[in-house]
């Protein structure tokens, strides 16, 4: 079974699928496909008669940091030659062909390719031209069909987009944990105690009383309950409570930390000035 990874590295036990692009018309789309492959750990890119030839500067530019894949691209004159060393090959298409083949989503195809790869088979996914995709004959050369569950009203996908969907599903399977992410939420300060939260409520409500916020008076209790509920739902941290109390203090006109710092600077400057005068008088 493929190694399950939870740290984003490429230690999968089975080889990722080969990506084959047939008669791609724009170098930018080749580069976008290479970038998608690099994002998700696929490495082998094969091209069948790219329209603008190879190498292609536009493809390299669009690949961003996928240069390693661009550098190892292999060219073929026919699709048959490009997939000759593979045992399980998927043809991607957005439209049905009059061919009796299994049709799978990228997620299911990833599972099937992983199983084949664990058994030692090499796998691949074939993508067609930007304008009309793969021909029925080309689909016929492949073992199964992979299609994306897009909105039928607009089923056309850019080549790079189609590659990234297949590559993502493979990577998700390799990681073995649908919830895994390469980084986690920044550590927050500890959650505030109820006592700290209640002290904040008392501070806030006292400040609001001073400006006669709770009007009419007979609705004060109801308004306070609603106000407290807003902050209760936030599950405030200790730092957040300190920040909120500082905001209320500032609105009350109390000295802020900046005010106190400026006051201390003025005191220090006055002390230095007195020291200079004393030395001059001596």
GIGIHU-V529581 format. One record per helix or strand of 2 or more residues. SS is the DSSP state (2 for helix, 1 for strand). FROM is the first residue (numbers start at 1). LEN is the number of residues. If there is no record, write none. Layout:
ss=SS from=FROM len=LEN
ss=SS from=FROM len=LEN
This chain:
ss=1 from=18 len=5
ss=2 from=27 len=13
ss=1 from=45 len=4
ss=2 from=57 len=6
ss=2 from=67 len=5
ss=1 from=74 len=3
ss=2 from=79 len=4
ss=1 from=88 len=5
ss=1 from=103 len=2
ss=2 from=106 len=13
ss=1 from=123 len=5
ss=2 from=136 len=6
ss=1 from=144 len=3
ss=2 from=152 len=3
ss=2 from=159 len=17
ss=2 from=194 len=17
ss=2 from=217 len=17
ss=2 from=238 len=14
ss=2 from=257 len=25
